[in-house]
Structure formats: C-alpha cells, structure tokens
Amino acid sequence: MGLGASADELGALEEFFRIPADTGMAFVVVLSHRGGEHNSLRLELLQRCTSMPVLEATEGVRVVPNKVYVPPAGKSLEFHRGLLHLVGIRRRGTTSMPIDHFLRSLAEDRQQNAVGIILSETGADGALGLAAIKGHSGLTLVQDQALARHAGAPRSATAMVKVVDVVLPSDAIRETLVAYSSGPRLSPGALARESGQLLEQIFALVRDRTGHDFSLYKTGTGHSQIERRMRLLRVRGLAEYAHLLHEDPKETDALCGEMLRLGVTGFFRDPLAFDALARKLPRLLQSRRAGSRVRVWVAGCATGEEAYSVAILLREYLAKRRHPLDIRIFATDVDGDAIKTAGAGAYPFGIVDGVAPGRLRRFFLREQGSYRVSPEIRDLIVFARHNLLCDPPFVNLDLVCCRNLLGYMEPAGRRQLVSILARVVKPHGLLLLGASETLGDADVHFKDVDRKARLFRRTTLPSLLPKRLQLESARPTRAEVVIARLAGELITAQETERKRIAADLHDDLGQRLAAIQVDLDLLGQQATETSRPMTAEIKALGTHLAAVSDDLHELARGLHPSVLEHLGLQIALRDLCRDFERRERIAVVFLHRGALETLPKDVTLCLYRVVQEALHNVVKHAAATNATVRLERTAKGVGLCVKDPGKGFDPRATGGASVGIGLLSMEERMRSVMGRLTVWSRPGIGTHIHAWAPTRTQS
C-alpha cells in the first residue's frame, strides 16, 4: 500500500499508524516536497506510533508484510516486481510529484491489489496516482478534508473524477482498510460457481437503471469490480450484494461507475506509440492541400489526456508544414463526468511526468494548483458523450485512436468494435490501439505500420479481395444495407403511427370541433333576438374554437402531411414553406429543378422531414429573418439544401441539446435511405444543411 502525506504535517500519519501490526499489509510512506524542500521523515517519530518495524528503504529492497518503509533524505521511490527502487527528486525550480510517481508504479505492478491513501494536505501531488490505482481497480482512500489537521486538506485528490472510493477521517480510514484487507477474496471461478444467474441479474439491474450494457465485457472484468464493491461494503456473498442493488439504486450507479472508469490514461501514455505516430503523420498528411480537413477520432478518451496528446502532435506537425490544414478531433467517451473533466482541460501538476518540459511551456498554462491546456490545442477538439457500441460512429476518418477498450471486451465485443473501426477509417488512414490490444480476425483490413507501437494503416480493398468482390466493394456493405433497412423499418413504423394519430385528430376530433362550431353558430343566431351581450360572448367563443381547429389542423399535418402522398414532394415542400412563412413571419424562398414526381416514397418522406426539422431550427436557434430551400434532381439522386443567414454555431463545440438532437435526427433519417447529411455553419454567418439521397431502390 502507498501512503502519501505532507512533509510539513505528520500528525495524520501518527494517528493512522495506530493500526494493528498483523494486517498482512506492507506500508510505503512517500512525502510531498513543497517548494523543492527535500524533508526526510524521522524514523523514530513513526516508530513510536506503531509496533511494526519502520525501515529506511534501500535500493532493491523487497517489500514484506507488516513493515513500514520510508524513503531516505533526498530520494523518492518506485515499486517494481515487489522491490523498492530509489529515484532522485527533481531539482529546485521544477515541480516535484513523488507521491504521484510512486502510486503510478504501484498501480502498474500490483493492479487490483494496489491501495493508495492520501493523508493531510499534499497539494496536487497524489491525484494522478490515485487515478492510476482506481483505473487498475485498486482501492483509493483520502482523509476527510473537513477534519484534516492541515488547513486546506487534500482537495486535489477529491476533485478528480470519482477516483476516490472513501473519504473519511484518518482513524476511520484505518478501520476501513483493516476490514477491506480481511474481506472476501473470490476468484472469478468462485464467483461464477456461486451463481451464474445472480451475475446475470446484477448486470441486468445495472443495464435497466443506467442504460449501460456490460454483457460484452470480459467476465473477469465484471467479476473483479463486483468483488471490489463487496469487499468495500463488507458484503459476504453475491446473493446479498444482488439484494443490496435491488434496494439501493446508489450502489447500482456506483457499480456502473466502476465499470465505466476502467483503465488508465495519461498524457503521451506509452511513449513508443506516440513517437511512432509522430513519425508517420508526415506520410499521412503531406499530400493534403492547404485548408483541407483532417478528421481524427479518439474513442474512449476518458478524461481527455490522450486526445490532447494527439492534438499536440498534430499542432507540432503543422508548425513544420508550409500550408495550414483544418484539424478536427472528435474525442468521445460513454462517461459524462469524464467528458466534463476533459472539456475543462485542467490537470494536476503531476502531468509533468508525462509531458516534456518544452511541450509543457508551449501548450499549457500554469494556474494555481493545475496546468490548463492552451486554447490553440483545446480549440482543435470536440468532446462528446458517445457509446461506441450503440451510437452511430464518426466516419471518413484519417486517424482513429482506440487505446482503452478492446482489452476489456469478450471476443464477440472485440469483433464488433474492430468491425466498426474498419468501416470508419479511410483507405491509407491510421489506427492506433493500446499496447496489449490486437485486431484479431479483422487484420485483413489493416497493415502493420509499427507492430510494437500497435499502429496500423487501413488497406485498400482491391489489393486484398478477389476481382468479383472488388466490383461489389463500391456498393454499400451488407452491414450498411441491413442497418439502413432496420432504421428504415423503424422510421416507417414511426410514420405509420404518426399517420394513424393524424387521422384520428383530423377525422374524429376535427369533426367534433366542427359540430361544436355549427352549434355555436346556431346559438348565436338565436341569441341575437334576445341578448346582445350573449351574442358577443358566443362570437368570442367561436373565434377561440376556430383558432383551436386551425392548431389541430397544423398538428395533424405536422404529424403526417397527406399532401405528400397525393401531390408529391415539390408541392408538399412549397406548402410547407408557405405555411412556415405565414406562421413564423420569416421569408422562405423555395427553389426546385428536375423531375421530382417519381421519387421513392421513403426518400420523399425523409427529405420532407429534414426540411421540416431544418426550418424548425431556423426559428428556434438561428434567429434568422429569411431562409432558402433548394431541391434538385440529378442523374443518381436528389439533393437538398436549407440555408439561413442566422446566428450560426461552431460545429466543433457541443451546442444546445435540442440542436444536437435535431441534427442527429436528420442524419439518422438520411442514413435510413442510404443518403448522407453534411452541415456547414459559422457563428454570425449562418448555417447550410446539405442532404443527398439515391433515387434507385437499394436491394
């Protein structure tokens, strides 16, 4: 176990080491060094607090249970294969993070058996070390900042994205640690033998409450997280833990969080991989014209360090290139909390272990307690919450980095994931995987660029496939056709239900309102003979009823435009633009060219809905005074453009939820007819939405 504390505050250590001497654990104490002061811990001070032997670490000493190890003066420690190694502390004037350094080495070596504890105020030192231990499914504990003796307490550690399991006063940490060390240690086999059905029930509870399905994760991965939670909560069996999940939704969320935050990240993690990528970027991009777009996807980006590392490599390459390129990096993760941290771009001082001094000066801004990514790097990246196995992937990519997912998947999950990656990378584009990850059966789609670095290049199909399949490769893949067909069936079912509701509104409710209107007219005629005030009230009711009837008509037409079926897309869009102009008082110009009468029904409805959604965005988000809708038939398909000179937005940034949902809805509809959708927008200039769909039925 690694124990981090301040060299200026040893009281918390004295209190903690009243722990029993026979726990079976070994303790390694590492002190933070403020302002470059290399304070050594007095062995005799700790020896008075515990009956365990307190030893000054020497080079290569083997760590044994029930002993305490402290570094000699002027040295820090690393842990490797059960041995302690002495390392020098950074010279004065640089940031020293000895706690982070040791905890990271402990996490790499001991994996899920590592324990990290932060006592008293250590500044930023220790935060990244705790994150590394949590990423390897170890245990992390922090002294309660409200009860810490040193003013300020370990704020940096508790500020990290849910990397701390327990926040308690030091005496309670001591008790929790003893209970955890003596808790049940069940092997994956033992867990499976206890009850396979209970495990399925546990994962079903997580899926039903959170929406996250971990059925494609390795069995051992799920087992280790469940065992960790059971030991932490002192639960002795799976049945008891399953009952706890039923009764306590917070524990379900906690288990889901454990599964989502598997793995370790960091700036330029695995330097061999990033060095190889930096060497291959010139070949990938040297032929690009000035201003052309380069698309990159960092999938499973966690808290953003790897996405920023890729952005730094690209920025360094651009600095050597004569002509600029338009770099777009999409960084995604299923964990919303991690995405928020990534978007903020602020990291503890411990990142100095992974970032070269020159890069630190050029691409980071030093703030109180952290380093913040500079705007020139931050502006290259769009961070978004995204489930790689469920949500539509990004496409047409020059580079994909997926370095923290394949290793946790069962073979079926790996095949599904690699199949997705093979479809989205351009021919000759690059794929970077994690150090222990492989492509498996899908390596037919990629060629080794640097096998040790796990860097691959997407191959072109003609060099790999028989001639017959080469001819077919220009067609949509079977998977793409199946996905489009399923999406089309879903949209058809949705439109059928819309049509039924629209008919009910128009035929049933509309007729009732018409009958009420007739009765009101008759009542008004009778009232004129007896009472003028009553006549005025009846007239007012008639006006309100007419307005309700008009609203009902608009609602029914919005749900399902019958004119689309009877008169075709051209007339339907013309009427839609006119109604929109009248209702919203925004000038809409509708232009069309080519024969539009023979379009397939699914394409017709798809394009109508895209225009409907686009005009809705013009009113709700663009605040434009006019818009243009252009429809044109070509030899192979039909093209559509909706543009407005409104507010516009930055496509690199995550916009409002409703804007994002609207664009995703349009994109999904176009995909269902094997079409495509592109969006161009600039703040203060406006937005152009382009859609294209084939007119020939896809078999």
N, C-alpha and C positions, 0 to 999 in steps of 0.2 A: 504494500500500500504506500502511496505517495502522499506526504503531508506537507502542504505549503503554508507558510506563516511569515509575518513581518519580522525582520531582524530587530525592529525597534519595539516590539510588543511580544513578550514571551509568556505573559500571564495565561493566555488561552492554551498554550502548549502545556504549561504546568497542570492546568485543570484537566485537559484531555488525558494526560498520561497517568491519571489515576485508574486507568483501565486495567482489568486483570492481566496477570503476566502469562497466562496459559491459553490465550485465544487461538494459538496456532498461526497467527499472522506476523509478518515482519513489517517494520515501520521504517520508512526512509524519510527523513526530515530535510526539506530544502527551504532556504530562506530567501525572501526577496531582498534585493540590494538597491536601496534608494540612492539616487544621485551619484551612483558609482561607488558608494561606500561598501567595502567587502567585509561585513561583520561576520565573525565566526561565532557559532553557538557554543557556549561553555558547557562542556560535557558534564561537569559536576553539578550544574544547575538542574539539568534534566534527570541526572541520576538520583537526585534527592526526591524526585516526584514519582519514580517507578522502580519496581523491583526487577524489571527486565534489564539486562546488560545494555549500556549505551556506549556505542563504539564509534570512533572516528573512521570513516571509510578510507580504504586504501585501494590502489589500482588493482582491479581484477578480483576483489574480494567477493566470495559467494555469499548471497543473502540467505539466511536461515531463519526459521520461525522463532517468534518470541524474543526478538532482539530489535534494538533501535539503532539506526545508522544515521550519522550526520556528516556533512562534508567538511573537509579541513578548510582552514582560512584561505580565501582567495580562489577557491575551486567550486565548481558545480558538478553535478552528477548525471550520468546516463545509465540506463538499465538495459542489458542485452544478455539473453540466454541465462538468466539467473545471476549474472555478475554485475557489479557496480564498476563504472569506469569514470575516472576523473577528467574533467574538461575545464579549460580556462574560462574565466569570466571576461566579458568584453571590456575593453579599455575605457577609461573615463571619457565622457563626451558622447558615448553611444548608449543605446537602450539595452539594458541587461534584463533578460527574462529567464532566470534559471529555473523557476517553478514550471513554466510552460515547457521548457526544454526537457526536463526530467519526466513530467507527466506524459508527454508525447511518446517518449521512448518506452515508458512503462506500458502505455496503451498498445503500442505495436507488438510488444513482446508477450504480454500477459492476456491480451484480448479481453474476453468477457470476465476474466478473473481479476482484472485491474480495479483498484479502488483509488479514487482521488478525493482529497479533503483539503479545503481552504479554511484556515483559521485566521482571525483578525484581519487587519487591513493590508492587502498586498497590492493595491492599485490595480493595474490591468494585468499584472503577472498572474498566470494561472487560468485565465478564462479560456484560452485556446487549448490548454492542456486538458481541462475538464471536457471540452467539446470532443477532443480526440478519444478520451476514455468512454464517453457516452456513445460515440459513434461505433465503438467496438463492443457495445453492450455491457460495459463495466458499470460500477456504481460511483456516483458523484454526490458529495455532501459539502455543504457550506455553512459556516457559522452564521446564526441569525444576526443580521446587521443591526437590528434594534437592540440586541443585548451584547454586541461586541464591545470590548473594553476600549478599543481604539476608535476615536471619532471617525465616522465615515463607513467603517466596515467594508466587507468585500463586495462593493456594488457592481464592479465589472463582471464578477462571476455570475451573479444572479441576473444580470442584464442580458446574458447570452440567451439565444432562442431555446428555451426549455432544455438546457443541458444539465440542469441540476435536479437530482432526484429528491433531495431532502434539504430543507433549510431549517436549522434548529440551533439552540444554544449548545455550547461545546459539551456540556455534560450529557445532554440528550443525544448528541451525535455519538458519543461514546457508547451509550446503551443501544442505539440503533445498530451500530457497527457490530457489537457482540452478538445481537440477535440475528443479524444478516449472515454472519460467518457461521453460525450454528444452524441456520435454516436448512430446509430440504434441498438437496442437490440431486435432481433427477436427470438422468441421461435421456436423450431423445428416444432411445429404445424403450426406456422405462415409462416415459410419458405416453408413447404410442400403445404400449401394452396395457396401461391403466385404463384407457378408453379412447379408441379412435373416434367414436361417436361424440364424446364430450369435446374433443378438439374441434370437430366439425361444427358443433353447436357454438363453441366460443367464437370461431371465425364468422359464423353466420350472425351472431349478435353484433360483432364489430361492423359487418357489412350493412346490416339493417339500420344501425344507428348512425353510422358515419358515411355510408355510401362507398367506402373503400373495400375492395375485394382483394384479399391476400391469398387467394386459392392458388395462384401461380407462383407464389414464393416457395423457396426450398422449405421442406418440412423442418429441418434443423433450425432454420432461421426463426420460424414461428415458435418452436419449442423453447429456444433459448430466451426469447423475450417473455414468454409466459412464465418460465421458471424464475426469471429475474423478478417479475412482478410478485410472484408468490412468495419468494424469499423476503422481499422488501415489506410485504404486508403480513408476513408470518402466517401464511395460508399453507396448510399441510397437504392438500390434495386437489386434483382437478375438479372434482365434483363441488367442493367448497368454493373454489375460485369461479366456476361457472355460475353458481348461485349468487356470488358476490356481483358478477357482471349483470345478472338479471336485476338485482336490487339497486345497484349504484351505477347510473349512467356515466358518472365522472370517471369511474375506473375503466369503463369501455373506451372513453375518449383517451384516457392515459395509455392504455394498451395500443390503441391505434397510433397515438403519437410516437410510441416506442418503435413501431414498425416503420413509420414514415421516415424516421430520422436515423435509419441505419446507415452506416458508412461514415467515412472520414473525408473531409475536404480541406483544402488549403491553397494558398497562392503557389502556383508552379509546383504542385504536388507531383512527385515522380519527375525530377528534372530531366531525365533521359527522354521522356515522352515530349516534353515541351521543347527541348533542344532539337529533336528530330522534326517536330512540326515547324519550328522556325527555319530550319534548313530547306524544307520543302515548299514553303509559301511562295518563294520567287517563281518556281516552275509552275505552280498552280495559277498564279495571277499575272505573270509577266506579259502575256499576250492581250490582256484586257485593255480596252480603250479608255481614255480619260473620262471619268464620270460614270463609268459603267458600275452596276450594282453587284456587290459581293454579299451573298446570303450565307449566314452561319447559324447553326442551331446547337446550343449547349443544353442537352436534355438531362434532366435530373440535376439541376445546377445547385441544389441545396441553398446555402446562404450566399452564393454568388462568387466565391473566390476564383473558381476555375473559369467562369465566364469573363471576369475581369482580367485574368491571366491571358486568355485568348485575345481579348481586346488590346492588351498591351503589346503582344507580339505583332498584331496587325498594324497598330499605330507605329511601331518601330520599323516595320517593313515599309509603310507608306512614307516615312521620313527619308528613306533611301531612294524612293521612286520619284521620277520627274513629274508624272501625271497623277492627279488625285483619283481615288476610287470612292464610290458610295458604299460604305460598310454598314451592313445591317446585321446585328447579332440578336437572335431570339434566345433568351435564357428562360427555361421553364422548370417547374417542379410542382409536384402534387401538394406539397406542404405550404399552405398560405402564410404561416408565420415565418418560414424560411424565406419566402419571396419578399416579405416586407423588410426583413433584415438586408437581403441582397439589394433591394431598391434604395435603401438608405445609404449604402456604400461606406459605412463607418465600421472600423475594425480595431480591436485592441492592439497595443504596441507589440504584442507577441508575433505579429506577422513579419517582423524583421528577420526571423529565422528562415523565411521562405522567399523574401523579396530582396534582390541585390540592392546595395546602397544607391547606385545610380538610378535605378528604377524607382526606388522609394522617394528620392529627391524630385524626380521629374513627374511622376504620375500620382503622387499622393500629397495631401495637405495635412500637416500635423496640427491637431487640435488638442484641447485639454482631455487627456485620457484616451485618445484614439488617433488613428490615421484615417482620413477620408479620401476616397477615390476622386481624382480631379475631374472637372466637367468634361474635358476632352476625351476621357475614357468612358465616363458614365453615359454620355450622350450617344455612344455607339450602340447601347444595349437596351432592348425592351424586355423587361421581366414580366412574366405572366404565370398564373397558376394553370397547370395543364397536366392531365393524366395521359401518359404516353400510350398506355394500352387501350384506352377508351376514346379519347378525344381525337378529332381529325389532326393529322400531323402537318407540320410545315413541309413544303415541297420545293423542288428546284434549288437544292442547296449545294453550295460549293464545299462546305466543310460541316461535318457533324461531330460533336464531341459527346460521347455517352460513356462515362467512365465510372459510374457508381450504381449500375442497375443489373447488368447481366449476371454478375456473380451471385446475386441473391435469388435468381429465378430457377425454377424447375426446368427441365429440358423443353417442355411444351411452351412455357413462358419465354424462354430464350429464343426458340424458333419464331414465335410470334413477333418478338421485339426486333430480331435481326431482319425478318421479312419486311417490317416497316422501314427500317433504316435503309435496306437495299432499294426500296422504291423511291425514297425521297432524295437520295444523293445523286447529283448529276453524273453523267459519264465523265471520268477523269477527276471527279471530286474526291475529297479525302474523308476518311472516317477514323477517329481516334477513340480507342477503347481503353479500359482500365488495365493495370499491369497484369492481372490474373485472369483476364477475360478473353474468350475466343469466339470466333464466328460460327463454329460448328459446320453444319451442312450447307450454310449459306455462303461459304467461302468461294463458291463458284462465281459470285457476283463481284468479288474483290480480289485485288492482287496485293501481295505484301510490298510495302514501301520500306518499312523498318519493323521486322517481326518482334525484336526485343522491346521496342517502344510501343508495340501494338498499334501501328499506324498503317492504314490500308488505303488503296486507291480503287475507286469504282471503275470496273472494266466496261468496255462497250460490248453489247450483245453479239455483234457479228463475229467477233473473234472466238466466241465460246459456244455458239449454238449452230446446229445444222442449218442448211440453207432454207429448208421449209419453215423452220421456226424463226429464222431471220426475217422472212417475209411477214410472218404473223406478229413480230415484235412491235411493228408500227401500230398495230391495233391495241385497244385497251386490254390490259391483262385480265385474266379470268376473275381475279380477286376484285379488280376495279369495277368490272361489269356487275359482279354479284353485289358489291357494296352499293353501287348505283341503283341496282334493281331493288334491293331491300329498302334503300332510302326512298325510292320512288313509290314502293308499296306503302310505306309509312305515310308519305305525304298524300298519296291517293286516299288512304283511309281517313286521314285528317280532313281532306277536302270533301269527301263523301259525307262526313259528319257535319261539316260546315254547311253543306248544301241542304241536308235534312233540317238543321236548325233554322237556316234562312227561309226554307219553305214554310216551316211552322210559324215563324214570325210574320211572314208576308201573307200567307193564306189564312191562318187561324186568327192570330192576334190582330192582324191588319183588318180582317173582316169585322171583328168585334168593334174595333175603333170606328170603322166606317158606319156600323149600325148605331153606335152612340152618337156619331155626328148627325145622322138622319134624325134621331130622336131629339137632339138639341135644336136642330133647325125647326122641327115641328113645334117644339115647346116655345121657341122664340116667336113663331107666328101667332100662337095662342096668347102669348104674354103681351103682345102689342095692343091687344084690345082692353087690357085691364091695368097694366102697370109698366110705366116707362123704366123705373129703376131696375125691375127684374129683367127687362129686355137687355139693359146694359150688362148685367151680370152674366146672362146667358151668352151674350156675344163674346164677352171676355173668356168664358169657359170654352167656347168654340174656337177661339184663337189659340188657346193653350193646347187644345186637343189636336188642332191642325199641326202645331209645332211638334207634338209628340208623334203624330203619324209620320211626319217628314223624317224625324230622327229614326223612327223604326224602319222606314224605307231605306235610309242611308246605312243603318246597321245591317239589314238583310243583304243589301248589295255589297257591303264590305265583306260579309261572310262568304258570299258566293255570287259573283256577278253573272246573272243569267244572260246578259247581252254578249258575254264572251262566247258562250255556246252557240248562240243563234246568229250573231253577226260577225264574229271573228275578232282577232287581236287588235287590228287597226282601229275599228270603230270603238271597241271597249276602252282602249287607251285614250282615244280622243275624248270620249265621255268622261273618263276618269280625270283627265287634265282639266276639262271644263268645270266639272264639279268641284275639284280641288281649288281652282281659281275663284269660283264663286264663294265657296265656304270659307277659305282661308284668306281671301283677298290678296293673293300672290299671283303675279303674272306667270303663266306657264305656257311655253311655246312647244307644240308637238310637231315634229318633222318625221316624215317616213319616205322610204324609197324601196321599190322592188315589190314582187308579188308576195303578199303576206296571207293570202286566203287559205293556202294548203299546208300550213304548219301543223305538225303533230299536236294533239291535244295537250300532252304533258308539257311540251315546250311552250305552248301558248299560255297555259296557266302559270308556269314557272316565271316567264318574263313579266306577266301581268303583276304577280305578287312582288317581284323585285322592284318594279316601278312604284307600286303601292307603298312598299316599305321605304324606298328611297325618298319619295315625296314627303312621307311622314317625318323622316329625319330632317328634311329641309326646313319644316316648320318647327320641330321640337328642338333642334340642335344648331342649325346653321344660321337662323335668324336672317335669311335672305329675302329680298323683295321680288326675286324672279328666279325661274328655273327653266331648263330646256330638256326635253325628252326627245331623243333621236332613235329611230328604229330603221334598220336597213337589212334587206335580204341579200345574201351573197350566194356564190355557187355552192358552197359547202355548208352554210349555216345561216344563222340570223344574229346580227349584232345589235346591241342596245347600249345607249349612253345616257345617263342622267347627270346633269351638271348644274351647279349653282355657284354664285359669286359670294357666298356667305362667309361665316366665321372660319370655316375650315378647322383642321386639327392636325396634330403631329402624329403620323402613323406609328412613330417609334415609341410613343408614350401610351400608357394604358388610359383610355378615355373613360367616359361615363359608362356605367353598366348597361344602360339602355342602348347606347350607341353600339357597344360591343356586341350585344345580343342581336341587334338588328342586322349588323354586318354578317355575323355568323349564320343567321337565318337565311340571308340571301345566298351566302356561299354554299350552304348545305343544299338549298334548292337547286342551284346550278349544278352541283355535283351529281344530283339525282338524275339529271338528263345528260350526263357526261359532258357538261359545259364547264365554263370557268368564269370567275369573277375577279376583277382587279380594282383596286381603289387608289386613286391619287388625291392627295389633299395637302394643303399648306395653310398654316394659320394666317388669317387675314386675306387670303386669296380665294379660297373656295375649295370645293370637292368635286371630283369627277368619278362616277361609278360606271365601269365598263363591264358588260356581260356578253358572253358569246355562247351559243348552243348549236350543236349539229342538228340538221333537219332530217337526216336519214336515220331511221329506226335502228337502234343498236341491238344486235342479236346476242 
